[in-house]
Structure formats: structure tokens, C-alpha cells
Amino acid sequence: MKNMIIKAVVLGYATCLMIACNEKKEEPSVKEVQALPPIDKEQIKQDIQAKEDAFAATYNSGTLKEIGYYADDATSFFQNREPLVGKQAILAFLQSDLNENTNKITFKTMEIFPSADGSMVVEIGAFTVVDSLNTTVNKGNYMTLFEKRGDKYVAVRDMSTSDGTIR
């Protein structure tokens, strides 16, 4: 009986010692979280809308050129087709689309959801496509994930959906 009590005490002591010696994983303190520089959501929204406007102006000009919209490793999910992987594949698709029509597109940034440090932003927006008579031939919505690389945001993933008004 005495041996059992000693064994129980030793086992209890060993258990307490192991628990006490385990390293506690440190979570960021409130002070560290508050130390992140504040982000200006309105400025980010303006920056993203400016990127969308530049993209539309380039597309509407009929000649695609490098505008810094897509990252080299971007993936785009256009309607009714396999995902386009890589900036070159996306631009090739857009150029082939331009060769087939003279439609014009506009984009409107509706909402943005930036990460706490502003390094990533999800944009939700709407698009409208008009023909040469300014008649709406397609409209819908899109989501784009932007990542800040260097001092500029680039699209790393995007997808769109039509609301069914395609003519």
C-alpha cells in the first residue's frame, strides 16, 4: 500500500512537472495587434477603382498592353470556360475577345474587404458591357482578390458571373 502511495505521488509530481515545463505558445497581445498601422479603407477602395478604370480604358481602346492589373501567377475564372492560369493566358483570352467585338466594358467597385494589414483585398464589383450603340449586352458581378506586391495591388484571382442579360 505504501508503495502505491509513493508511486501515485511520484506520478503526480512528474505530471505536474511536465505541465509546468511545457512552453506556452504566445498569442499576440492586444498591444501588438493595435500596433498595426491603421489602413485607410476609402483610399484602398479608390486605388482599386482606379485599377479597374485603367483596365477598362485599356480593354476599350482595343489594344491590350501591360497595365499591371494581373500578377504573373494570376488565375481568372471567366464564364463558361476552364480557368485561365497565368497572366499571359488571361491576356491572350482577352485579346481574342477584343478581336471578335467592339464592345465596351465598365467596372464599379461596390465593396472591399482588406486584410488587417492591407496586404490583401477582396473586391466585390459590378460590370456592364455595351455595344457600339451603347445598348447593354451583358452585365453582372465579379470578385477579385488583390495582393499588394511592392507598393501596388495586383489581381491574383478573379471570377465573374453574368446576371443573364447577355444578348
DONU-170414 format. One record per residue: residue number from 1; residue in three letters; z, y, x of N, C-alpha, C, O in turn. Coordinates in Angstrom, 1 decimal. Layout:
BEGIN
REC seq type    nzz    nyy    nxx   cazz   cayy   caxx    czz    cyy    cxx    ozz    oyy    oxx
REC NUM  ala      Z      Y      X      Z      Y      X      Z      Y      X      Z      Y      X
...
//
This chain:
BEGIN
REC seq type    nzz    nyy    nxx   cazz   cayy   caxx    czz    cyy    cxx    ozz    oyy    oxx
REC   1  met    0.0   -1.2    0.8    0.0    0.0    0.0    0.0    1.3    0.9   -0.7    2.2    0.6
REC   2  lys    0.8    1.2    1.9    0.9    2.4    2.8   -0.4    2.6    3.5   -0.8    3.8    3.7
REC   3  asn   -1.1    1.5    3.9   -2.5    1.7    4.5   -3.5    2.3    3.5   -4.3    3.1    3.9
REC   4  met   -3.4    2.0    2.3   -4.3    2.5    1.3   -4.0    4.0    1.1   -5.0    4.8    1.0
REC   5  ile   -2.8    4.4    1.1   -2.4    5.8    1.0   -3.0    6.6    2.2   -3.5    7.7    2.1
REC   6  ile   -2.8    6.0    3.4   -3.2    6.7    4.7   -4.8    6.8    4.6   -5.3    7.8    5.0
REC   7  lys   -5.4    5.7    4.2   -6.9    5.7    4.1   -7.4    6.8    3.1   -8.3    7.5    3.4
REC   8  ala   -6.7    6.9    2.0   -7.1    7.9    1.0   -6.9    9.3    1.5   -7.7   10.2    1.3
REC   9  val   -5.8    9.5    2.2   -5.5   10.8    2.8   -6.6   11.2    3.9   -7.1   12.3    3.9
REC  10  val   -6.9   10.2    4.8   -7.9   10.4    5.8   -9.2   10.7    5.2  -10.0   11.6    5.6
REC  11  leu   -9.6    9.9    4.2  -10.9   10.1    3.5  -10.9   11.5    2.8  -12.0   12.1    2.9
REC  12  gly   -9.9   11.9    2.1   -9.8   13.2    1.5   -9.9   14.3    2.5  -10.6   15.3    2.3
REC  13  tyr   -9.2   14.1    3.7   -9.3   15.1    4.7  -10.7   15.2    5.3  -11.2   16.3    5.5
REC  14  ala  -11.3   14.1    5.5  -12.7   14.1    6.1  -13.7   14.7    5.1  -14.5   15.5    5.5
REC  15  thr  -13.5   14.5    3.8  -14.4   15.1    2.8  -14.2   16.6    2.8  -15.2   17.3    2.7
REC  16  cys  -12.9   17.0    2.8  -12.7   18.5    2.8  -13.2   19.1    4.1  -13.8   20.2    4.0
REC  17  leu  -13.1   18.5    5.2  -13.6   19.0    6.5  -15.2   19.1    6.4  -15.7   20.1    6.8
REC  18  met  -15.8   18.1    5.8  -17.3   18.1    5.7  -17.7   19.3    4.8  -18.7   20.0    5.1
REC  19  ile  -17.1   19.4    3.7  -17.4   20.5    2.8  -17.2   21.9    3.4  -18.0   22.8    3.3
REC  20  ala  -16.1   22.0    4.1  -15.8   23.3    4.8  -16.7   23.6    5.9  -17.0   24.8    6.2
REC  21  cys  -17.3   22.6    6.5  -18.1   22.8    7.7  -19.6   23.0    7.3  -20.4   23.5    8.1
REC  22  asn  -20.0   22.7    6.1  -21.4   22.9    5.7  -21.7   24.4    5.7  -20.9   25.3    5.3
REC  23  glu  -22.9   24.7    6.2  -23.3   26.1    6.3  -23.7   26.6    4.9  -24.4   25.9    4.2
REC  24  lys  -23.2   27.7    4.6  -23.5   28.3    3.3  -24.9   29.1    3.4  -25.0   29.9    4.3
REC  25  lys  -25.8   28.8    2.5  -27.1   29.5    2.5  -26.8   30.9    2.0  -26.3   31.1    0.9
REC  26  glu  -27.3   31.8    2.8  -27.1   33.2    2.4  -28.2   33.6    1.5  -29.4   33.5    1.8
REC  27  glu  -27.8   34.2    0.4  -28.8   34.8   -0.5  -28.8   36.3   -0.2  -27.8   36.9    0.2
REC  28  pro  -29.9   36.9   -0.5  -30.0   38.4   -0.2  -29.0   39.1   -1.0  -28.8   38.9   -2.2
REC  29  ser  -28.3   40.0   -0.4  -27.3   40.8   -1.1  -28.0   41.8   -2.0  -29.2   42.1   -1.8
REC  30  val  -27.2   42.4   -2.9  -27.8   43.4   -3.8  -28.2   44.6   -2.9  -29.2   45.2   -3.2
REC  31  lys  -27.5   44.9   -1.9  -27.8   46.0   -1.0  -29.2   45.7   -0.3  -30.0   46.7   -0.2
REC  32  glu  -29.4   44.5    0.1  -30.7   44.2    0.8  -31.8   44.3   -0.2  -32.9   44.8    0.1
REC  33  val  -31.6   43.8   -1.5  -32.7   43.9   -2.5  -32.9   45.4   -2.8  -34.1   45.8   -3.0
REC  34  gln  -31.9   46.1   -2.9  -32.0   47.6   -3.2  -32.7   48.3   -2.0  -33.2   49.4   -2.2
REC  35  ala  -32.6   47.7   -0.8  -33.2   48.4    0.3  -34.7   48.4    0.4  -35.3   49.1    1.1
REC  36  leu  -35.4   47.5   -0.5  -36.8   47.6   -0.6  -37.3   48.9   -1.0  -36.7   49.5   -1.9
REC  37  pro  -38.3   49.5   -0.3  -38.8   50.8   -0.7  -39.3   50.8   -2.2  -39.9   49.8   -2.6
REC  38  pro  -39.0   51.8   -2.9  -39.5   51.8   -4.3  -41.0   51.8   -4.4  -41.6   52.5   -3.5
REC  39  ile  -41.5   51.1   -5.3  -43.0   51.1   -5.5  -43.4   52.1   -6.6  -42.6   52.2   -7.6
REC  40  asp  -44.5   52.7   -6.5  -45.0   53.7   -7.5  -46.0   53.0   -8.3  -47.2   52.9   -8.0
REC  41  lys  -45.6   52.4   -9.5  -46.5   51.6  -10.3  -47.7   52.4  -10.8  -48.8   51.9  -10.9
REC  42  glu  -47.4   53.7  -11.1  -48.5   54.5  -11.6  -49.6   54.8  -10.5  -50.8   54.7  -10.8
REC  43  gln  -49.1   54.9   -9.3  -50.1   55.1   -8.2  -50.8   53.8   -7.9  -52.0   53.8   -7.7
REC  44  ile  -50.1   52.7   -8.0  -50.8   51.4   -7.8  -51.9   51.2   -8.9  -53.0   50.8   -8.6
REC  45  lys  -51.5   51.5  -10.1  -52.5   51.4  -11.3  -53.7   52.3  -11.0  -54.8   51.9  -11.3
REC  46  gln  -53.5   53.5  -10.5  -54.6   54.4  -10.2  -55.5   53.8   -9.1  -56.7   53.9   -9.2
REC  47  asp  -54.8   53.3   -8.1  -55.6   52.7   -7.0  -56.4   51.5   -7.4  -57.6   51.4   -7.0
REC  48  ile  -55.8   50.7   -8.3  -56.6   49.5   -8.8  -57.7   50.0   -9.7  -58.8   49.5   -9.6
REC  49  gln  -57.5   51.0  -10.6  -58.6   51.5  -11.4  -59.7   52.1  -10.6  -60.9   52.0  -10.9
REC  50  ala  -59.3   52.8   -9.5  -60.3   53.3   -8.6  -61.2   52.2   -7.9  -62.4   52.4   -7.8
REC  51  lys  -60.6   51.1   -7.6  -61.3   49.9   -7.1  -62.3   49.4   -8.2  -63.4   49.1   -7.9
REC  52  glu  -61.8   49.3   -9.4  -62.7   48.9  -10.5  -63.8   49.8  -10.7  -65.0   49.4  -11.0
REC  53  asp  -63.6   51.1  -10.7  -64.6   52.1  -10.8  -65.7   52.0   -9.7  -66.9   52.1  -10.0
REC  54  ala  -65.2   51.8   -8.5  -66.1   51.7   -7.4  -67.0   50.4   -7.5  -68.2   50.4   -7.2
REC  55  phe  -66.3   49.3   -7.9  -67.1   48.1   -8.1  -68.1   48.3   -9.2  -69.3   47.9   -9.0
REC  56  ala  -67.8   48.9  -10.4  -68.7   49.1  -11.4  -69.9   50.0  -11.0  -71.0   49.8  -11.3
REC  57  ala  -69.6   51.1  -10.2  -70.6   52.0   -9.8  -71.6   51.3   -8.8  -72.8   51.5   -8.9
REC  58  thr  -71.1   50.4   -8.0  -71.9   49.7   -7.1  -72.8   48.7   -7.8  -74.0   48.6   -7.6
REC  59  tyr  -72.2   48.0   -8.8  -72.9   47.0   -9.6  -74.0   47.7  -10.4  -75.1   47.3  -10.5
REC  60  asn  -73.6   48.8  -11.0  -74.5   49.6  -11.9  -75.7   50.2  -11.1  -76.7   50.6  -11.7
REC  61  ser  -75.5   50.4   -9.8  -76.6   51.0   -9.0  -77.7   50.0   -8.8  -78.8   50.4   -8.4
REC  62  gly  -77.4   48.7   -9.0  -78.5   47.7   -8.9  -78.5   47.1   -7.5  -79.3   46.2   -7.3
REC  63  thr  -77.8   47.6   -6.6  -77.7   47.1   -5.2  -76.3   46.9   -4.8  -75.5   47.8   -4.7
REC  64  leu  -76.0   45.6   -4.6  -74.6   45.3   -4.1  -74.5   45.6   -2.6  -75.4   45.2   -1.9
REC  65  lys  -73.4   46.2   -2.3  -73.1   46.5   -0.9  -71.6   46.2   -0.7  -70.9   46.0   -1.7
REC  66  glu  -71.2   46.1    0.5  -69.8   45.9    0.8  -68.9   47.0    0.3  -69.1   48.2    0.8
REC  67  ile  -68.1   46.8   -0.7  -67.2   47.8   -1.2  -65.7   47.5   -0.9  -64.8   48.3   -1.3
REC  68  gly  -65.4   46.3   -0.3  -64.1   46.0   -0.1  -63.3   45.5   -1.3  -62.1   45.6   -1.3
REC  69  tyr  -64.0   45.0   -2.3  -63.3   44.6   -3.5  -62.7   43.2   -3.3  -61.6   43.0   -3.6
REC  70  tyr  -63.6   42.3   -2.9  -63.2   40.9   -2.8  -62.7   40.6   -1.4  -63.3   41.0   -0.4
REC  71  ala  -61.7   39.7   -1.2  -61.3   39.2    0.1  -62.3   38.1    0.5  -63.0   37.5   -0.4
REC  72  asp  -62.4   37.9    1.7  -63.4   36.8    2.2  -63.1   35.5    1.6  -64.0   34.7    1.3
REC  73  asp  -61.8   35.2    1.3  -61.4   33.9    0.8  -61.1   33.9   -0.8  -60.4   33.1   -1.3
REC  74  ala  -61.7   34.9   -1.4  -61.5   35.0   -2.9  -62.2   33.9   -3.6  -63.1   33.2   -3.2
REC  75  thr  -61.6   33.7   -4.8  -62.2   32.7   -5.8  -62.3   33.4   -7.1  -61.4   34.1   -7.6
REC  76  ser  -63.5   33.3   -7.7  -63.8   34.0   -9.0  -64.2   33.0  -10.0  -65.0   32.1   -9.8
REC  77  phe  -63.5   33.1  -11.2  -63.8   32.2  -12.3  -64.6   33.0  -13.4  -64.0   33.6  -14.3
REC  78  phe  -65.9   32.9  -13.3  -66.8   33.5  -14.3  -67.0   32.5  -15.4  -66.7   31.3  -15.3
REC  79  gln  -67.4   33.1  -16.6  -67.5   32.3  -17.8  -68.7   31.3  -17.6  -69.7   31.6  -17.1
REC  80  asn  -68.4   30.1  -18.2  -69.4   29.0  -18.3  -70.0   28.6  -17.0  -71.2   28.3  -16.9
REC  81  arg  -69.3   28.5  -15.9  -69.8   28.1  -14.6  -68.6   27.6  -13.7  -67.4   27.9  -14.0
REC  82  glu  -69.0   26.9  -12.7  -68.0   26.4  -11.7  -67.4   27.6  -11.0  -68.0   28.7  -10.9
REC  83  pro  -66.2   27.5  -10.5  -65.6   28.6   -9.7  -66.5   29.0   -8.5  -67.0   28.1   -7.9
REC  84  leu  -66.5   30.2   -8.3  -67.3   30.7   -7.1  -66.2   30.9   -6.0  -65.3   31.7   -6.1
REC  85  val  -66.4   30.2   -4.9  -65.4   30.3   -3.8  -66.0   31.0   -2.6  -67.0   30.6   -2.0
REC  86  gly  -65.3   32.1   -2.2  -65.7   32.9   -1.1  -66.5   34.1   -1.5  -67.2   34.1   -2.5
REC  87  lys  -66.2   35.2   -0.8  -66.9   36.5   -1.1  -68.4   36.4   -1.2  -69.0   36.9   -2.0
REC  88  gln  -69.0   35.6   -0.2  -70.4   35.5   -0.2  -71.0   34.8   -1.4  -72.0   35.3   -1.9
REC  89  ala  -70.3   33.8   -1.9  -70.8   33.1   -3.1  -70.7   34.0   -4.3  -71.6   34.0   -5.2
REC  90  ile  -69.6   34.8   -4.4  -69.4   35.7   -5.5  -70.5   36.8   -5.5  -71.1   37.1   -6.5
REC  91  leu  -70.8   37.4   -4.3  -71.8   38.4   -4.2  -73.2   37.9   -4.5  -74.0   38.6   -5.1
REC  92  ala  -73.5   36.7   -4.1  -74.8   36.1   -4.4  -75.0   35.9   -5.9  -76.0   36.2   -6.4
REC  93  phe  -73.9   35.4   -6.6  -74.0   35.3   -8.0  -74.2   36.7   -8.7  -75.1   36.8   -9.5
REC  94  leu  -73.5   37.7   -8.3  -73.6   39.0   -8.8  -75.0   39.6   -8.6  -75.6   40.2   -9.5
REC  95  gln  -75.6   39.3   -7.4  -76.9   39.8   -7.1  -77.9   39.1   -8.0  -78.9   39.8   -8.5
REC  96  ser  -77.8   37.8   -8.2  -78.7   37.1   -9.1  -78.6   37.6  -10.5  -79.6   37.7  -11.2
REC  97  asp  -77.4   38.0  -10.9  -77.2   38.6  -12.2  -77.9   39.9  -12.3  -78.5   40.2  -13.4
REC  98  leu  -77.8   40.7  -11.3  -78.5   42.0  -11.3  -80.0   41.9  -11.3  -80.7   42.7  -11.9
REC  99  asn  -80.5   40.8  -10.7  -82.0   40.6  -10.7  -82.5   40.3  -12.1  -83.7   40.4  -12.3
REC 100  glu  -81.7   39.8  -13.0  -82.1   39.4  -14.3  -81.9   40.4  -15.4  -82.4   40.3  -16.5
REC 101  asn  -81.2   41.5  -15.1  -81.0   42.5  -16.2  -80.7   43.9  -15.6  -80.6   44.1  -14.4
REC 102  thr  -80.7   44.9  -16.5  -80.4   46.2  -16.1  -79.1   46.7  -16.9  -78.9   47.9  -17.1
REC 103  asn  -78.3   45.8  -17.3  -77.0   46.2  -18.0  -76.1   46.9  -17.1  -76.2   46.9  -15.8
REC 104  lys  -75.2   47.7  -17.7  -74.2   48.5  -17.0  -72.8   48.0  -17.5  -72.6   47.6  -18.6
REC 105  ile  -71.9   48.0  -16.5  -70.5   47.5  -16.8  -69.5   48.6  -16.6  -69.7   49.4  -15.7
REC 106  thr  -68.4   48.6  -17.3  -67.3   49.4  -17.1  -66.0   48.6  -17.2  -66.0   47.6  -17.9
REC 107  phe  -65.0   49.0  -16.4  -63.7   48.3  -16.4  -62.6   49.2  -16.7  -62.7   50.4  -16.3
REC 108  lys  -61.6   48.8  -17.4  -60.5   49.6  -17.8  -59.2   48.8  -17.4  -58.9   47.7  -18.0
REC 109  thr  -58.4   49.3  -16.5  -57.2   48.7  -16.1  -56.2   49.0  -17.3  -55.8   50.1  -17.5
REC 110  met  -55.7   47.9  -17.9  -54.7   48.1  -19.0  -53.3   48.0  -18.5  -52.5   48.9  -18.9
REC 111  glu  -53.0   47.0  -17.7  -51.6   46.8  -17.2  -51.7   46.3  -15.8  -52.6   45.6  -15.4
REC 112  ile  -50.6   46.5  -15.1  -50.5   45.9  -13.7  -49.0   45.4  -13.6  -48.1   45.9  -14.3
REC 113  phe  -48.9   44.3  -12.8  -47.7   43.7  -12.6  -47.5   43.5  -11.1  -47.9   42.5  -10.5
REC 114  pro  -47.0   44.5  -10.4  -46.8   44.4   -8.9  -45.6   43.5   -8.6  -44.6   43.5   -9.3
REC 115  ser  -45.7   42.9   -7.4  -44.5   42.2   -6.8  -43.5   43.3   -6.4  -43.8   44.5   -6.4
REC 116  ala  -42.3   42.8   -6.2  -41.2   43.8   -5.9  -41.5   44.7   -4.7  -41.1   45.8   -4.6
REC 117  asp  -42.2   44.1   -3.7  -42.6   44.9   -2.5  -44.0   45.6   -2.6  -44.4   46.2   -1.7
REC 118  gly  -44.7   45.3   -3.7  -46.0   45.9   -3.9  -47.1   45.2   -3.1  -48.2   45.7   -3.1
REC 119  ser  -46.8   44.1   -2.5  -47.8   43.4   -1.7  -48.8   42.6   -2.5  -49.9   42.3   -2.0
REC 120  met  -48.5   42.3   -3.7  -49.4   41.6   -4.6  -49.3   42.3   -6.0  -48.3   42.8   -6.4
REC 121  val  -50.5   42.3   -6.7  -50.5   42.9   -8.0  -51.4   42.1   -8.9  -52.5   41.7   -8.5
REC 122  val  -50.9   41.8  -10.1  -51.8   41.2  -11.1  -52.2   42.3  -12.0  -51.4   43.1  -12.6
REC 123  glu  -53.5   42.4  -12.2  -54.1   43.4  -13.1  -54.6   42.7  -14.4  -55.3   41.6  -14.3
REC 124  ile  -54.4   43.3  -15.5  -55.0   42.8  -16.8  -55.9   44.0  -17.2  -55.4   45.1  -17.4
REC 125  gly  -57.1   43.7  -17.5  -58.0   44.8  -17.9  -59.0   44.3  -18.9  -59.1   43.2  -19.4
REC 126  ala  -59.9   45.3  -19.3  -60.9   45.0  -20.3  -62.3   45.5  -19.7  -62.3   46.4  -18.9
REC 127  phe  -63.3   44.8  -20.0  -64.7   45.2  -19.6  -65.6   45.4  -20.8  -65.4   44.7  -21.8
REC 128  thr  -66.6   46.2  -20.6  -67.7   46.4  -21.6  -69.0   46.4  -20.8  -69.1   47.1  -19.8
REC 129  val  -70.0   45.7  -21.4  -71.3   45.7  -20.8  -72.2   46.3  -21.9  -72.2   45.8  -23.0
REC 130  val  -73.1   47.2  -21.4  -74.0   47.8  -22.3  -75.4   47.7  -21.8  -75.6   47.5  -20.6
REC 131  asp  -76.4   47.7  -22.7  -77.8   47.5  -22.2  -78.4   48.9  -22.0  -77.7   49.9  -22.0
REC 132  ser  -79.7   49.0  -21.7  -80.4   50.2  -21.4  -80.3   51.2  -22.6  -80.6   52.4  -22.3
REC 133  leu  -80.1   50.8  -23.8  -80.0   51.7  -25.0  -78.5   52.0  -25.3  -78.2   52.6  -26.3
REC 134  asn  -77.6   51.6  -24.4  -76.2   51.9  -24.5  -75.6   51.1  -25.6  -74.6   51.5  -26.2
REC 135  thr  -76.2   50.0  -26.0  -75.7   49.1  -27.0  -74.8   48.1  -26.3  -75.2   47.5  -25.3
REC 136  thr  -73.6   47.9  -26.9  -72.7   46.9  -26.3  -73.3   45.5  -26.5  -73.6   45.0  -27.6
REC 137  val  -73.4   44.8  -25.3  -74.0   43.4  -25.4  -72.9   42.4  -25.0  -73.1   41.2  -25.3
REC 138  asn  -71.8   42.8  -24.5  -70.7   41.9  -24.1  -69.4   42.8  -23.9  -69.5   43.9  -23.3
REC 139  lys  -68.3   42.2  -24.2  -67.0   42.9  -23.9  -66.0   41.8  -23.9  -66.1   40.7  -24.5
REC 140  gly  -64.9   42.1  -23.2  -63.9   41.1  -23.1  -62.7   41.5  -22.2  -62.5   42.7  -22.0
REC 141  asn  -62.0   40.6  -21.6  -60.8   40.9  -20.8  -60.9   40.1  -19.5  -61.6   39.1  -19.4
REC 142  tyr  -60.1   40.6  -18.6  -60.0   39.9  -17.3  -58.7   40.0  -16.7  -57.9   40.9  -17.1
REC 143  met  -58.4   39.1  -15.7  -57.2   39.2  -14.9  -57.6   39.1  -13.5  -58.4   38.3  -13.1
REC 144  thr  -57.0   39.9  -12.6  -57.3   39.9  -11.2  -56.0   39.9  -10.4  -55.1   40.7  -10.7
REC 145  leu  -55.9   39.0   -9.4  -54.8   39.0   -8.5  -55.2   39.7   -7.2  -56.2   39.3   -6.5
REC 146  phe  -54.6   40.8   -6.9  -54.9   41.6   -5.7  -53.8   41.3   -4.7  -52.6   41.2   -5.1
REC 147  glu  -54.2   41.3   -3.4  -53.2   41.2   -2.4  -53.5   42.3   -1.4  -54.6   42.7   -1.1
REC 148  lys  -52.4   42.9   -1.0  -52.5   44.1    0.0  -52.7   43.5    1.4  -51.8   42.8    1.9
REC 149  arg  -53.8   43.8    2.0  -54.1   43.3    3.3  -54.4   44.6    4.1  -55.4   45.3    3.9
REC 150  gly  -53.6   44.8    5.1  -53.6   46.1    5.8  -53.1   47.1    4.8  -52.0   47.0    4.3
REC 151  asp  -53.9   48.2    4.6  -53.4   49.2    3.7  -54.2   49.2    2.4  -54.1   50.2    1.6
REC 152  lys  -55.0   48.2    2.1  -55.8   48.2    0.9  -55.6   46.9    0.1  -55.3   45.8    0.7
REC 153  tyr  -55.8   47.0   -1.2  -55.7   45.8   -2.0  -57.1   45.2   -2.1  -58.1   45.9   -2.1
REC 154  val  -57.2   43.9   -2.0  -58.4   43.1   -2.2  -58.2   42.0   -3.3  -57.1   41.5   -3.4
REC 155  ala  -59.2   41.8   -4.0  -59.1   40.7   -5.0  -59.2   39.3   -4.4  -60.1   39.1   -3.6
REC 156  val  -58.2   38.5   -4.7  -58.2   37.2   -4.1  -58.5   36.1   -5.2  -59.0   35.0   -4.9
REC 157  arg  -58.2   36.4   -6.5  -58.5   35.6   -7.6  -58.9   36.5   -8.8  -58.2   37.5   -9.0
REC 158  asp  -59.9   36.1   -9.5  -60.1   36.8  -10.8  -60.8   35.9  -11.8  -61.4   34.9  -11.4
REC 159  met  -60.6   36.2  -13.0  -61.3   35.5  -14.1  -61.5   36.4  -15.3  -60.7   37.4  -15.5
REC 160  ser  -62.5   36.1  -16.1  -62.7   36.9  -17.3  -63.1   36.0  -18.4  -63.4   34.8  -18.3
REC 161  thr  -62.9   36.6  -19.6  -63.3   35.9  -20.8  -63.9   36.9  -21.8  -63.5   38.1  -21.9
REC 162  ser  -65.0   36.5  -22.4  -65.7   37.3  -23.4  -65.0   37.2  -24.8  -64.4   36.2  -25.1
REC 163  asp  -65.0   38.3  -25.5  -64.4   38.2  -26.9  -65.5   37.7  -27.9  -65.2   37.7  -29.1
REC 164  gly  -66.6   37.2  -27.4  -67.6   36.6  -28.3  -68.7   37.6  -28.8  -69.5   37.2  -29.7
REC 165  thr  -68.8   38.8  -28.3  -69.8   39.7  -28.8  -71.1   39.7  -28.0  -71.9   40.6  -28.0
REC 166  ile  -71.2   38.6  -27.2  -72.4   38.5  -26.4  -73.7   38.5  -27.2  -73.7   37.7  -28.2
REC 167  arg  -74.7   39.3  -26.9  -75.9   39.3  -27.6  -77.0   38.8  -26.7  -78.2   38.7  -27.1
//
